[in-house]
Amino acid sequence: MFKHRTSGILITALIVIFYFWINPVHLNEQQLMVSAVAIWMISLWVLELLPLPVVAFFPLIFFPSASILSWDELAKAYSNNMIFLFFGGFLISLAIEKWNLHKRIALSIIRVTGTSGNQILLGFLISTASISMWLSNTATTMMMYPMAVAVIQMMQQTKLSQQSMQNFSLSLMIILAYASNFGGLATVIGTPPNLAFNSFLQSKTGNAISFFDWMLICTPLSVVILTFLYFLLTKFLYPNHIHSSETIKNYIKNEIHQLGKTQTSEKRVLIVFVTTAMMWIFKDLLNKIAPFKIEDAWIALMGGLSLFMIKSQDNKTLLDWEDTKEMSWGILFLFGGGIALANALEKVGILQMIGQQMLSFSSLGPTMILLIIILISIFLSEVMSNIAQVIVLAPIIAGVAESLSLSIVQLGLAMTLAASCASMLPMGTPPNAIVYSSGKIPLSSMLKTGLIMNIICVILIFVFCYYFLPLVL
């Protein structure tokens, strides 16, 4: 939006200073300070004038100096147990990528599903969504993208009609992005907004949604959305009519052959991954026999740190510290900044004020309130970072829920899931931007497909949160 980043930062700072000076809603001194910092942080996040993690450190600078929260109180936000859960998950993801386990899984799924046009699309959808459950949606898309491009190039050698090839290429690129986004809904570590909301829930209520409960709740929704995506692309919008091809079969076989036999390191990473996942799933059972309370973050750290101790096939270890250069450290700090900002907004009473203002929605009833929150969240995320959006909206949604005596989990989870479903614009999510850069998706096609998927997601998330969620919880 701004040609020069510095000018943008200065302009937003001047706007915030003007807001502080005129105090349009007549706040007290502390409320004015916290709201001004919040407005500046949100502006910098939305306009992407500074890296998101850099902005996340602002509470540490401004709030102690204004005697709003002490340094010790703020520092606790940056060491929330959910941050360690994601840290451990990141380590496991790095090992999966380092030893090419993700590629072997993806190629194996495609080989099983088949090599006709629709079967290849189904294979990519299943493999991409499955990997995105455990790795970030951005990393998943970047891993799968080269394989998708190679498959498209191979398909072009089979002398298909231009329309069939165009529809196949378009569908495959859309699946890479959307399956990465929707697959990440299924687990608490699948996409950063999930963890951001769970971190807020932990700090707000003292009870986060466990790893197993999140999967139990959200995996069915993820599967249903992905099913709608597959049939929408292959049967209605972009049918390709491509039959099974020996060329593609040979390509898949060749890629698997190049990987060779499953290496010792791959097997050991897979063992760590499966063991960690099983411990997450059966945590409640383990807590009945363990001498201490087992938390999701403890399991993640045990799994992640064990990778530095287990030998690899080259007589080193599955991970060494150099590998962590590839880790998204900034996301961890971003969570802390969001929690710190929410704590300050709550302490000075701003969240309570917003909650009181939102009481005007009470006449609409819980059904319409839930629908409005989902609509706002999914379309707002088209132009705003979904992680920043969840950090900003979570405390506001909690205030609304408390004011109207509704479930924080129901409204907050609906908002969080919708934030990861932006499908219309390239800037909606990083996977959207990655596949749009391929040049194989016209903006008009992304807008059309994305709008339909947004509407489908709104309906499915609403039905899921309104009818299914109360039964499970």
C-alpha positions as CSV (number, residue, x, y, z in Angstrom):
1,M,0.0,0.0,0.0
2,F,2.9,2.3,0.8
3,K,5.7,2.7,-1.7
4,H,8.2,3.1,1.1
5,R,8.0,1.2,4.3
6,T,9.5,4.0,6.4
7,S,6.9,6.5,5.2
8,G,4.1,4.1,6.0
9,I,5.4,3.5,9.5
10,L,5.7,7.3,10.1
11,I,2.2,7.9,8.7
12,T,0.6,5.2,10.9
13,A,2.5,6.6,13.9
14,L,1.2,10.1,13.3
15,I,-2.3,8.8,13.0
16,V,-2.0,7.0,16.3
17,I,-0.5,10.1,18.0
18,F,-3.4,12.1,16.7
19,Y,-5.8,9.5,18.1
20,F,-4.0,9.7,21.5
21,W,-4.2,13.5,21.4
22,I,-7.9,13.9,20.7
23,N,-9.0,10.8,22.7
24,P,-12.3,10.4,20.7
25,V,-14.0,7.9,23.0
26,H,-12.9,9.5,26.3
27,L,-10.8,6.7,27.7
28,N,-8.7,7.1,30.9
29,E,-4.9,7.4,30.5
30,Q,-4.1,3.7,30.7
31,Q,-6.9,2.7,28.4
32,L,-5.8,5.3,25.9
33,M,-2.2,4.1,26.0
34,V,-3.1,0.4,25.5
35,S,-5.7,1.2,22.7
36,A,-3.2,3.4,20.9
37,V,-0.5,0.7,21.0
38,A,-3.1,-1.9,19.9
39,I,-4.2,0.3,16.9
40,W,-0.6,0.9,15.9
41,M,0.2,-2.9,16.1
42,I,-2.9,-3.8,14.1
43,S,-2.1,-1.2,11.5
44,L,1.5,-2.4,11.1
45,W,0.3,-6.0,10.9
46,V,-2.5,-5.4,8.4
47,L,-0.3,-3.2,6.1
48,E,2.7,-5.4,6.6
49,L,5.0,-2.5,7.2
50,L,7.1,-4.4,9.7
51,P,7.6,-8.2,10.1
52,L,4.8,-9.6,12.3
53,P,7.2,-10.9,15.0
54,V,8.9,-7.5,15.3
55,V,5.5,-5.8,16.0
56,A,4.8,-8.6,18.5
57,F,7.5,-7.2,20.8
58,F,5.9,-3.7,21.1
59,P,4.1,-4.6,24.4
60,L,7.4,-5.2,26.1
61,I,8.5,-1.7,25.1
62,F,5.4,0.4,25.8
63,F,3.4,-1.3,28.6
64,P,6.1,-1.4,31.4
65,S,7.0,2.2,30.7
66,A,3.3,3.2,31.2
67,S,3.0,1.0,34.4
68,I,0.3,-1.1,32.7
69,L,1.9,-4.5,33.1
70,S,5.3,-5.3,34.7
71,W,8.1,-6.7,32.7
72,D,7.8,-10.0,34.5
73,E,4.0,-10.2,33.8
74,L,4.6,-9.5,30.1
75,A,7.5,-11.9,29.8
76,K,5.3,-14.8,30.9
77,A,3.2,-14.3,27.8
78,Y,6.2,-15.1,25.6
79,S,6.8,-18.4,27.4
80,N,3.2,-19.7,27.3
81,N,3.1,-23.5,27.2
82,M,1.4,-23.4,23.8
83,I,4.5,-21.8,22.4
84,F,6.5,-24.8,23.4
85,L,3.9,-27.1,21.9
86,F,4.5,-25.4,18.5
87,F,8.3,-25.4,19.0
88,G,8.3,-29.2,19.5
89,G,6.0,-29.5,16.4
90,F,8.4,-27.4,14.4
91,L,11.3,-29.6,15.3
92,I,9.4,-32.7,14.1
93,S,8.4,-30.9,10.9
94,L,12.1,-30.0,10.2
95,A,13.1,-33.7,10.6
96,I,10.3,-34.8,8.2
97,E,11.4,-32.3,5.6
98,K,15.2,-32.9,6.1
99,W,14.9,-36.7,5.4
100,N,12.4,-36.4,2.6
101,L,9.7,-38.4,4.5
102,H,7.0,-36.0,3.2
103,K,7.9,-36.6,-0.4
104,R,7.8,-40.4,0.0
105,I,4.4,-40.2,1.7
106,A,3.0,-37.9,-1.1
107,L,4.3,-40.1,-3.9
108,S,3.1,-43.2,-2.3
109,I,-0.4,-41.8,-1.9
110,I,-0.5,-40.7,-5.5
111,R,0.7,-44.2,-6.6
112,V,-2.2,-45.8,-4.6
113,T,-4.9,-43.4,-5.8
114,G,-4.1,-43.8,-9.5
115,T,-2.8,-41.7,-12.5
116,S,-5.9,-40.5,-14.3
117,G,-6.5,-36.7,-14.1
118,N,-9.0,-36.9,-11.2
119,Q,-7.0,-39.6,-9.4
120,I,-3.8,-37.5,-9.5
121,L,-5.8,-34.6,-8.1
122,L,-7.2,-36.8,-5.4
123,G,-3.7,-38.0,-4.6
124,F,-2.3,-34.5,-4.3
125,L,-5.4,-33.4,-2.2
126,I,-5.0,-36.3,0.3
127,S,-1.2,-36.0,0.6
128,T,-1.1,-32.2,0.8
129,A,-3.9,-32.1,3.4
130,S,-2.3,-35.0,5.4
131,I,1.1,-33.3,5.5
132,S,-0.5,-29.9,6.4
133,M,-2.0,-31.5,9.5
134,W,1.5,-31.6,10.9
135,L,3.5,-29.0,9.0
136,S,2.7,-25.4,8.4
137,N,0.5,-24.7,5.3
138,T,3.2,-22.6,3.8
139,A,5.9,-25.3,4.2
140,T,3.5,-27.9,2.8
141,T,2.7,-25.9,-0.3
142,M,6.3,-25.2,-1.0
143,M,7.2,-28.9,-0.6
144,M,4.4,-30.1,-2.9
145,Y,4.8,-27.3,-5.5
146,P,7.8,-28.7,-7.4
147,M,6.2,-32.1,-7.7
148,A,3.0,-30.5,-9.0
149,V,4.9,-28.6,-11.6
150,A,6.7,-31.7,-12.7
151,V,3.5,-33.6,-13.0
152,I,2.0,-30.9,-15.1
153,Q,5.0,-30.9,-17.4
154,M,4.7,-34.7,-17.8
155,M,1.0,-34.4,-18.6
156,Q,1.8,-31.9,-21.3
157,Q,3.8,-34.6,-23.1
158,T,0.7,-36.8,-23.5
159,K,-0.8,-34.5,-26.2
160,L,-4.0,-33.7,-24.3
161,S,-6.5,-31.1,-25.5
162,Q,-5.8,-27.5,-24.4
163,Q,-9.0,-27.3,-22.4
164,S,-8.3,-30.5,-20.5
165,M,-4.7,-29.5,-19.8
166,Q,-5.8,-26.0,-18.7
167,N,-8.4,-27.4,-16.3
168,F,-6.1,-30.0,-14.9
169,S,-3.3,-27.5,-14.2
170,L,-5.7,-25.0,-12.7
171,S,-7.3,-27.6,-10.4
172,L,-3.9,-29.0,-9.3
173,M,-2.6,-25.5,-8.3
174,I,-5.8,-24.7,-6.5
175,I,-5.7,-28.0,-4.6
176,L,-2.1,-27.3,-3.5
177,A,-3.2,-24.1,-1.8
178,Y,-6.6,-24.9,-0.5
179,A,-5.8,-28.4,0.7
180,S,-2.8,-26.9,2.6
181,N,-5.2,-24.4,4.2
182,F,-8.1,-26.8,5.0
183,G,-5.9,-29.7,6.0
184,G,-4.3,-27.5,8.7
185,L,-7.7,-27.1,10.4
186,A,-7.6,-30.7,11.6
187,T,-4.9,-30.4,14.3
188,V,-3.9,-27.7,16.8
189,I,-0.4,-27.4,15.2
190,G,-1.7,-27.6,11.6
191,T,-1.8,-23.8,11.2
192,P,-0.7,-20.9,13.4
193,P,-4.2,-19.4,14.0
194,N,-5.2,-22.7,15.7
195,L,-2.4,-22.4,18.2
196,A,-3.0,-18.7,18.6
197,F,-6.6,-19.2,19.7
198,N,-5.7,-22.2,21.9
199,S,-3.0,-20.1,23.6
200,F,-5.5,-17.3,24.2
201,L,-8.1,-19.9,25.5
202,Q,-5.4,-21.2,27.9
203,S,-4.6,-17.8,29.3
204,K,-8.2,-16.7,29.4
205,T,-9.9,-19.8,31.0
206,G,-7.0,-21.9,32.1
207,N,-8.2,-24.8,29.9
208,A,-7.0,-25.1,26.3
209,I,-8.5,-27.6,23.9
210,S,-6.3,-30.8,24.1
211,F,-4.6,-32.1,21.0
212,F,-6.9,-35.1,20.8
213,D,-10.0,-33.1,21.4
214,W,-9.1,-30.7,18.6
215,M,-8.6,-33.6,16.2
216,L,-11.8,-35.2,17.3
217,I,-13.7,-31.9,16.7
218,C,-12.0,-30.5,13.6
219,T,-10.8,-33.4,11.5
220,P,-14.3,-34.3,10.4
221,L,-14.9,-30.7,9.3
222,S,-11.6,-30.6,7.4
223,V,-12.5,-33.9,5.6
224,V,-16.0,-32.5,4.6
225,I,-14.5,-29.2,3.3
226,L,-11.9,-31.1,1.3
227,T,-14.5,-33.4,-0.1
228,F,-16.6,-30.4,-1.3
229,L,-13.4,-28.9,-2.8
230,Y,-12.6,-32.0,-4.8
231,F,-16.1,-32.4,-6.3
232,L,-16.4,-28.7,-7.0
233,L,-13.2,-28.7,-9.0
234,T,-13.5,-32.0,-10.8
235,K,-17.2,-32.3,-11.5
236,F,-18.5,-28.7,-11.8
237,L,-15.9,-25.9,-12.4
238,Y,-12.9,-27.5,-14.1
239,P,-13.6,-31.1,-15.3
240,N,-10.4,-32.5,-17.1
241,H,-11.6,-35.8,-18.6
242,I,-8.0,-37.1,-18.5
243,H,-7.6,-40.9,-18.4
244,S,-4.8,-42.9,-16.9
245,S,-1.4,-42.5,-18.6
246,E,1.7,-44.6,-18.8
247,T,3.8,-41.5,-18.9
248,I,2.5,-40.3,-15.5
249,K,2.8,-43.9,-14.0
250,N,6.4,-44.0,-15.2
251,Y,7.1,-40.5,-13.7
252,I,5.8,-41.5,-10.3
253,K,7.7,-44.8,-10.4
254,N,10.9,-42.9,-11.3
255,E,10.5,-40.4,-8.5
256,I,10.0,-43.2,-6.0
257,H,12.9,-45.1,-7.5
258,Q,15.2,-42.1,-7.1
259,L,14.2,-41.9,-3.4
260,G,15.4,-45.5,-3.1
261,K,14.6,-47.8,-0.2
262,T,13.3,-46.3,2.9
263,Q,16.4,-45.1,4.8
264,T,17.2,-45.7,8.4
265,S,16.8,-42.0,9.2
266,E,13.4,-41.9,7.6
267,K,12.2,-44.9,9.6
268,R,13.5,-43.3,12.9
269,V,11.8,-39.9,12.1
270,L,8.6,-41.8,11.3
271,I,8.8,-43.7,14.7
272,V,9.3,-40.4,16.6
273,F,6.4,-38.7,14.6
274,V,4.0,-41.6,15.2
275,T,5.0,-42.0,18.8
276,T,4.4,-38.3,19.5
277,A,1.1,-38.4,17.7
278,M,-0.1,-41.4,19.6
279,M,0.9,-39.8,22.9
280,W,-1.1,-36.7,22.0
281,I,-4.1,-38.9,21.1
282,F,-3.9,-41.1,24.3
283,K,-2.8,-38.4,26.7
284,D,-5.8,-38.7,29.0
285,L,-5.2,-42.4,29.3
286,L,-1.5,-41.9,30.0
287,N,-2.3,-39.3,32.7
288,K,-4.2,-42.0,34.6
289,I,-1.0,-44.1,35.0
290,A,1.7,-41.4,34.9
291,P,3.3,-40.1,38.2
292,F,2.9,-36.5,36.9
293,K,0.6,-34.6,34.7
294,I,1.4,-35.0,31.0
295,E,0.7,-31.9,28.8
296,D,0.6,-31.6,25.0
297,A,3.6,-29.2,25.1
298,W,5.6,-31.8,27.2
299,I,4.9,-34.5,24.6
300,A,5.9,-32.1,21.7
301,L,9.2,-31.2,23.4
302,M,10.0,-34.8,24.2
303,G,9.4,-35.8,20.6
304,G,11.2,-32.7,19.2
305,L,14.3,-32.9,21.5
306,S,14.7,-36.6,21.0
307,L,15.6,-35.9,17.4
308,F,18.8,-34.3,18.6
309,M,19.7,-37.5,20.4
310,I,18.7,-40.3,18.0
311,K,21.4,-41.4,15.5
312,S,20.9,-40.9,11.8
313,Q,22.2,-43.2,9.0
314,D,25.3,-41.0,8.6
315,N,26.2,-41.6,12.3
316,K,25.2,-38.1,13.2
317,T,21.8,-37.2,14.7
318,L,18.4,-36.8,13.0
319,L,18.5,-33.1,13.7
320,D,21.4,-30.8,14.6
321,W,21.1,-27.2,15.7
322,E,22.1,-25.9,12.3
323,D,18.8,-27.3,11.0
324,T,16.8,-24.9,13.2
325,K,17.9,-22.0,11.0
326,E,15.0,-23.1,8.8
327,M,12.5,-22.9,11.7
328,S,9.9,-20.1,11.8
329,W,11.1,-18.6,15.0
330,G,9.1,-15.5,14.4
331,I,5.8,-17.3,14.8
332,L,6.7,-18.3,18.4
333,F,7.3,-14.6,19.3
334,L,4.1,-13.6,17.5
335,F,2.0,-15.8,19.8
336,G,3.6,-14.2,22.8
337,G,3.0,-10.7,21.6
338,G,-0.7,-11.5,20.9
339,I,-1.1,-12.9,24.4
340,A,0.6,-9.9,26.0
341,L,-1.6,-7.4,24.1
342,A,-4.7,-9.4,25.1
343,N,-3.6,-9.3,28.7
344,A,-3.2,-5.5,28.6
345,L,-6.5,-4.9,26.9
346,E,-8.2,-7.0,29.6
347,K,-6.4,-5.4,32.5
348,V,-7.4,-1.8,31.6
349,G,-11.0,-2.8,30.9
350,I,-11.1,-2.2,27.1
351,L,-12.3,-5.8,26.4
352,Q,-15.1,-5.4,28.9
353,M,-16.1,-2.1,27.2
354,I,-16.2,-3.7,23.8
355,G,-18.2,-6.6,25.2
356,Q,-20.7,-4.1,26.6
357,Q,-21.0,-2.4,23.2
358,M,-21.6,-5.7,21.5
359,L,-24.6,-6.3,23.7
360,S,-26.6,-4.5,21.0
361,F,-26.3,-7.7,19.0
362,S,-28.2,-9.7,21.7
363,S,-31.5,-9.1,19.9
364,L,-30.2,-11.0,16.9
365,G,-29.9,-14.2,18.9
366,P,-26.9,-16.6,19.1
367,T,-27.6,-18.1,15.7
368,M,-27.1,-14.8,13.8
369,I,-24.2,-13.7,16.0
370,L,-22.3,-16.9,15.2
371,L,-23.0,-16.5,11.5
372,I,-21.9,-12.9,11.5
373,I,-18.6,-13.8,13.3
374,I,-17.9,-16.5,10.7
375,L,-18.6,-14.1,7.8
376,I,-16.5,-11.3,9.2
377,S,-13.6,-13.6,9.9
378,I,-13.4,-15.4,6.6
379,F,-13.7,-12.3,4.4
380,L,-11.4,-10.2,6.7
381,S,-8.7,-12.8,6.4
382,E,-8.7,-12.2,2.6
383,V,-6.9,-8.9,3.2
384,M,-5.3,-9.5,6.7
385,S,-2.8,-12.0,8.0
386,N,-4.9,-14.7,9.6
387,I,-2.6,-15.2,12.5
388,A,-2.7,-11.4,13.3
389,Q,-6.5,-11.5,12.8
390,V,-7.0,-14.3,15.4
391,I,-4.7,-12.6,17.9
392,V,-6.7,-9.3,17.6
393,L,-10.2,-10.8,17.4
394,A,-9.9,-13.6,20.0
395,P,-10.1,-11.3,23.1
396,I,-12.9,-9.3,21.5
397,I,-14.9,-12.5,20.7
398,A,-14.4,-13.6,24.3
399,G,-15.8,-10.3,25.5
400,V,-18.8,-10.7,23.3
401,A,-19.4,-14.3,24.4
402,E,-19.2,-13.3,28.1
403,S,-21.5,-10.4,27.7
404,L,-24.1,-12.5,25.9
405,S,-23.6,-15.6,28.0
406,L,-22.5,-17.6,25.0
407,S,-19.7,-20.2,24.7
408,I,-16.2,-18.7,24.2
409,V,-15.1,-21.9,22.6
410,Q,-18.0,-22.0,20.2
411,L,-17.6,-18.4,18.9
412,G,-13.8,-18.4,19.1
413,L,-13.3,-21.7,17.3
414,A,-15.8,-20.6,14.6
415,M,-13.8,-17.4,14.1
416,T,-10.4,-19.2,14.1
417,L,-11.4,-21.9,11.6
418,A,-12.9,-19.3,9.3
419,A,-9.7,-17.3,9.4
420,S,-7.8,-20.2,7.7
421,C,-10.3,-20.6,4.9
422,A,-9.6,-17.4,2.8
423,S,-9.7,-18.6,-0.8
424,M,-10.4,-15.6,-3.0
425,L,-7.2,-13.5,-3.2
426,P,-3.5,-14.3,-3.5
427,M,-2.8,-12.3,-0.3
428,G,-5.3,-14.3,1.7
429,T,-2.8,-16.9,2.8
430,P,0.8,-17.7,1.8
431,P,-0.2,-20.9,0.0
432,N,-2.6,-18.8,-2.2
433,A,0.3,-16.5,-3.1
434,I,2.7,-19.3,-3.9
435,V,0.4,-21.0,-6.4
436,Y,-0.8,-17.7,-7.9
437,S,2.8,-16.9,-8.7
438,S,2.9,-20.0,-10.9
439,G,1.0,-18.1,-13.6
440,K,-1.4,-21.0,-14.0
441,I,-4.2,-19.5,-12.1
442,P,-5.9,-16.4,-13.6
443,L,-7.1,-14.0,-10.9
444,S,-10.7,-14.3,-12.2
445,S,-10.6,-18.1,-11.6
446,M,-9.2,-17.7,-8.1
447,L,-11.9,-15.1,-7.3
448,K,-14.7,-17.3,-8.7
449,T,-13.5,-20.6,-7.1
450,G,-12.5,-18.8,-3.8
451,L,-15.9,-17.1,-3.5
452,I,-17.7,-20.4,-3.9
453,M,-15.4,-22.1,-1.4
454,N,-15.8,-19.2,1.0
455,I,-19.6,-19.6,0.9
456,I,-19.3,-23.4,1.3
457,C,-16.9,-22.9,4.3
458,V,-19.2,-20.4,6.0
459,I,-22.1,-22.8,5.7
460,L,-20.1,-25.8,6.9
461,I,-18.4,-24.0,9.8
462,F,-21.7,-22.6,10.9
463,V,-23.5,-26.0,10.8
464,F,-20.5,-27.6,12.5
465,C,-20.1,-25.1,15.3
466,Y,-23.8,-24.6,15.9
467,Y,-25.0,-28.3,15.8
468,F,-22.0,-30.6,16.1
469,L,-19.7,-28.7,18.5
470,P,-22.1,-28.6,21.5
471,L,-22.6,-32.3,21.2
472,V,-18.8,-33.1,21.4
473,L,-18.0,-30.5,24.1
